[in-house]
């Protein structure tokens, strides 16, 4: 999915689940979203973390 859509989905998911969510690069210009505790990929692929408790 495009970055802007991934960011919107990540923030919405973080607020709904009240957990940290990460946006990560999949391949070139594609991005994915997952709970931080479930993400087991390369840490250098993480673009941004969304923490609902910091806002």
N, CA, C and O atoms as a GROMACS GRO file, in nm:
protein
  220
    1UNK      N    1   0.085  -0.117   0.000
    1UNK     CA    2   0.000   0.000   0.000
    1UNK      C    3   0.089   0.123   0.000
    1UNK      O    4   0.204   0.116   0.045
    2UNK      N    5   0.040   0.234  -0.048
    2UNK     CA    6   0.118   0.358  -0.049
    2UNK      C    7   0.145   0.408   0.094
    2UNK      O    8   0.071   0.376   0.187
    3UNK      N    9   0.251   0.485   0.109
    3UNK     CA   10   0.292   0.532   0.241
    3UNK      C   11   0.183   0.612   0.311
    3UNK      O   12   0.157   0.589   0.430
    4UNK      N   13   0.118   0.706   0.242
    4UNK     CA   14   0.018   0.788   0.310
    4UNK      C   15  -0.099   0.704   0.361
    4UNK      O   16  -0.152   0.733   0.468
    5UNK      N   17  -0.140   0.602   0.289
    5UNK     CA   18  -0.246   0.514   0.335
    5UNK      C   19  -0.199   0.428   0.452
    5UNK      O   20  -0.274   0.407   0.548
    6UNK      N   21  -0.076   0.380   0.446
    6UNK     CA   22  -0.020   0.301   0.556
    6UNK      C   23  -0.013   0.383   0.684
    6UNK      O   24  -0.044   0.332   0.792
    7UNK      N   25   0.026   0.510   0.674
    7UNK     CA   26   0.035   0.596   0.792
    7UNK      C   27  -0.103   0.620   0.853
    7UNK      O   28  -0.118   0.614   0.976
    8UNK      N   29  -0.203   0.645   0.771
    8UNK     CA   30  -0.339   0.666   0.822
    8UNK      C   31  -0.392   0.539   0.890
    8UNK      O   32  -0.451   0.545   0.997
    9UNK      N   33  -0.370   0.426   0.826
    9UNK     CA   34  -0.415   0.299   0.883
    9UNK      C   35  -0.341   0.267   1.013
    9UNK      O   36  -0.401   0.217   1.108
   10UNK      N   37  -0.213   0.296   1.017
   10UNK     CA   38  -0.134   0.268   1.138
   10UNK      C   39  -0.183   0.349   1.256
   10UNK      O   40  -0.198   0.296   1.366
   11UNK      N   41  -0.208   0.477   1.236
   11UNK     CA   42  -0.254   0.561   1.347
   11UNK      C   43  -0.393   0.515   1.393
   11UNK      O   44  -0.419   0.508   1.514
   12UNK      N   45  -0.481   0.484   1.299
   12UNK     CA   46  -0.614   0.436   1.335
   12UNK      C   47  -0.607   0.305   1.413
   12UNK      O   48  -0.676   0.287   1.513
   13UNK      N   49  -0.523   0.214   1.367
   13UNK     CA   50  -0.507   0.085   1.435
   13UNK      C   51  -0.447   0.103   1.574
   13UNK      O   52  -0.492   0.039   1.670
   14UNK      N   53  -0.349   0.189   1.586
   14UNK     CA   54  -0.286   0.214   1.717
   14UNK      C   55  -0.388   0.268   1.816
   14UNK      O   56  -0.392   0.224   1.931
   15UNK      N   57  -0.472   0.362   1.773
   15UNK     CA   58  -0.573   0.421   1.861
   15UNK      C   59  -0.684   0.322   1.895
   15UNK      O   60  -0.736   0.323   2.006
   16UNK      N   61  -0.719   0.236   1.801
   16UNK     CA   62  -0.825   0.138   1.825
   16UNK      C   63  -0.778   0.029   1.920
   16UNK      O   64  -0.849  -0.006   2.015
   17UNK      N   65  -0.660  -0.024   1.896
   17UNK     CA   66  -0.607  -0.134   1.978
   17UNK      C   67  -0.533  -0.085   2.102
   17UNK      O   68  -0.507  -0.163   2.193
   18UNK      N   69  -0.500   0.045   2.105
   18UNK     CA   70  -0.421   0.104   2.214
   18UNK      C   71  -0.291   0.027   2.235
   18UNK      O   72  -0.258  -0.015   2.346
   19UNK      N   73  -0.220   0.009   2.125
   19UNK     CA   74  -0.091  -0.058   2.126
   19UNK      C   75   0.000   0.009   2.023
   19UNK      O   76  -0.049   0.080   1.935
   20UNK      N   77   0.128  -0.014   2.032
   20UNK     CA   78   0.223   0.044   1.939
   20UNK      C   79   0.214  -0.030   1.806
   20UNK      O   80   0.212  -0.153   1.802
   21UNK      N   81   0.208   0.046   1.698
   21UNK     CA   82   0.197  -0.008   1.563
   21UNK      C   83   0.313   0.047   1.481
   21UNK      O   84   0.352   0.162   1.498
   22UNK      N   85   0.366  -0.034   1.392
   22UNK     CA   86   0.477   0.010   1.307
   22UNK      C   87   0.436   0.008   1.160
   22UNK      O   88   0.356  -0.074   1.116
   23UNK      N   89   0.494   0.102   1.086
   23UNK     CA   90   0.486   0.103   0.940
   23UNK      C   91   0.622   0.057   0.892
   23UNK      O   92   0.725   0.110   0.935
   24UNK      N   93   0.624  -0.041   0.804
   24UNK     CA   94   0.751  -0.094   0.756
   24UNK      C   95   0.750  -0.103   0.604
   24UNK      O   96   0.646  -0.116   0.540
   25UNK      N   97   0.869  -0.095   0.548
   25UNK     CA   98   0.887  -0.103   0.402
   25UNK      C   99   0.888  -0.249   0.362
   25UNK      O  100   0.961  -0.330   0.419
   26UNK      N  101   0.807  -0.282   0.262
   26UNK     CA  102   0.799  -0.419   0.212
   26UNK      C  103   0.892  -0.437   0.093
   26UNK      O  104   0.979  -0.524   0.093
   27UNK      N  105   0.873  -0.352  -0.008
   27UNK     CA  106   0.952  -0.368  -0.130
   27UNK      C  107   0.948  -0.236  -0.204
   27UNK      O  108   0.845  -0.200  -0.262
   28UNK      N  109   1.055  -0.165  -0.204
   28UNK     CA  110   1.061  -0.038  -0.276
   28UNK      C  111   0.966   0.066  -0.222
   28UNK      O  112   0.991   0.127  -0.118
   29UNK      N  113   0.855   0.086  -0.292
   29UNK     CA  114   0.761   0.190  -0.252
   29UNK      C  115   0.634   0.133  -0.189
   29UNK      O  116   0.534   0.204  -0.179
   30UNK      N  117   0.636   0.008  -0.147
   30UNK     CA  118   0.521  -0.054  -0.080
   30UNK      C  119   0.548  -0.064   0.069
   30UNK      O  120   0.661  -0.088   0.112
   31UNK      N  121   0.442  -0.046   0.147
   31UNK     CA  122   0.455  -0.044   0.292
   31UNK      C  123   0.350  -0.134   0.356
   31UNK      O  124   0.246  -0.160   0.298
   32UNK      N  125   0.380  -0.179   0.476
   32UNK     CA  126   0.287  -0.261   0.553
   32UNK      C  127   0.270  -0.204   0.692
   32UNK      O  128   0.347  -0.117   0.735
   33UNK      N  129   0.170  -0.253   0.762
   33UNK     CA  130   0.137  -0.207   0.897
   33UNK      C  131   0.118  -0.330   0.985
   33UNK      O  132   0.053  -0.426   0.944
   34UNK      N  133   0.175  -0.327   1.106
   34UNK     CA  134   0.159  -0.437   1.200
   34UNK      C  135   0.179  -0.388   1.342
   34UNK      O  136   0.241  -0.285   1.366
   35UNK      N  137   0.125  -0.464   1.436
   35UNK     CA  138   0.153  -0.434   1.577
   35UNK      C  139   0.302  -0.455   1.599
   35UNK      O  140   0.362  -0.547   1.544
   36UNK      N  141   0.361  -0.368   1.679
   36UNK     CA  142   0.505  -0.377   1.703
   36UNK      C  143   0.544  -0.511   1.763
   36UNK      O  144   0.648  -0.567   1.728
   37UNK      N  145   0.462  -0.563   1.854
   37UNK     CA  146   0.497  -0.691   1.918
   37UNK      C  147   0.486  -0.809   1.823
   37UNK      O  148   0.544  -0.915   1.848
   38UNK      N  149   0.412  -0.794   1.712
   38UNK     CA  150   0.396  -0.900   1.614
   38UNK      C  151   0.495  -0.890   1.498
   38UNK      O  152   0.513  -0.986   1.424
   39UNK      N  153   0.558  -0.775   1.483
   39UNK     CA  154   0.651  -0.755   1.372
   39UNK      C  155   0.782  -0.828   1.401
   39UNK      O  156   0.847  -0.803   1.502
   40UNK      N  157   0.818  -0.918   1.311
   40UNK     CA  158   0.942  -0.994   1.331
   40UNK      C  159   1.037  -0.981   1.212
   40UNK      O  160   1.125  -1.065   1.192
   41UNK      N  161   1.019  -0.875   1.135
   41UNK     CA  162   1.106  -0.850   1.021
   41UNK      C  163   1.232  -0.774   1.061
   41UNK      O  164   1.263  -0.760   1.179
   42UNK      N  165   1.301  -0.727   0.962
   42UNK     CA  166   1.426  -0.652   0.980
   42UNK      C  167   1.395  -0.516   1.045
   42UNK      O  168   1.318  -0.438   0.989
   43UNK      N  169   1.454  -0.487   1.160
   43UNK     CA  170   1.428  -0.358   1.226
   43UNK      C  171   1.464  -0.237   1.140
   43UNK      O  172   1.407  -0.130   1.159
   44UNK      N  173   1.556  -0.252   1.047
   44UNK     CA  174   1.593  -0.139   0.961
   44UNK      C  175   1.485  -0.109   0.856
   44UNK      O  176   1.491  -0.006   0.790
   45UNK      N  177   1.387  -0.198   0.841
   45UNK     CA  178   1.276  -0.176   0.747
   45UNK      C  179   1.164  -0.091   0.807
   45UNK      O  180   1.075  -0.046   0.735
   46UNK      N  181   1.169  -0.068   0.939
   46UNK     CA  182   1.065   0.010   1.004
   46UNK      C  183   1.081   0.157   0.966
   46UNK      O  184   1.188   0.215   0.979
   47UNK      N  185   0.970   0.214   0.918
   47UNK     CA  186   0.969   0.353   0.875
   47UNK      C  187   0.929   0.443   0.993
   47UNK      O  188   0.987   0.550   1.014
   48UNK      N  189   0.828   0.399   1.070
   48UNK     CA  190   0.780   0.480   1.180
   48UNK      C  191   0.700   0.394   1.277
   48UNK      O  192   0.636   0.297   1.238
   49UNK      N  193   0.705   0.432   1.406
   49UNK     CA  194   0.624   0.369   1.509
   49UNK      C  195   0.516   0.467   1.551
   49UNK      O  196   0.540   0.587   1.562
   50UNK      N  197   0.397   0.415   1.574
   50UNK     CA  198   0.285   0.496   1.623
   50UNK      C  199   0.248   0.446   1.762
   50UNK      O  200   0.203   0.332   1.779
   51UNK      N  201   0.266   0.531   1.861
   51UNK     CA  202   0.236   0.497   2.000
   51UNK      C  203   0.116   0.582   2.043
   51UNK      O  204   0.128   0.704   2.052
   52UNK      N  205   0.002   0.520   2.070
   52UNK     CA  206  -0.118   0.596   2.104
   52UNK      C  207  -0.109   0.668   2.238
   52UNK      O  208  -0.190   0.757   2.267
   53UNK      N  209  -0.012   0.633   2.320
   53UNK     CA  210   0.001   0.693   2.452
   53UNK      C  211   0.087   0.820   2.452
   53UNK      O  212   0.096   0.888   2.555
   54UNK      N  213   0.150   0.852   2.340
   54UNK     CA  214   0.237   0.969   2.335
   54UNK      C  215   0.166   1.096   2.287
   54UNK      O  216   0.224   1.204   2.296
   55UNK      N  217   0.046   1.086   2.237
   55UNK     CA  218  -0.027   1.203   2.189
   55UNK      C  219  -0.127   1.250   2.288
   55UNK      O  220  -0.197   1.348   2.263
   0.00000   0.00000   0.00000
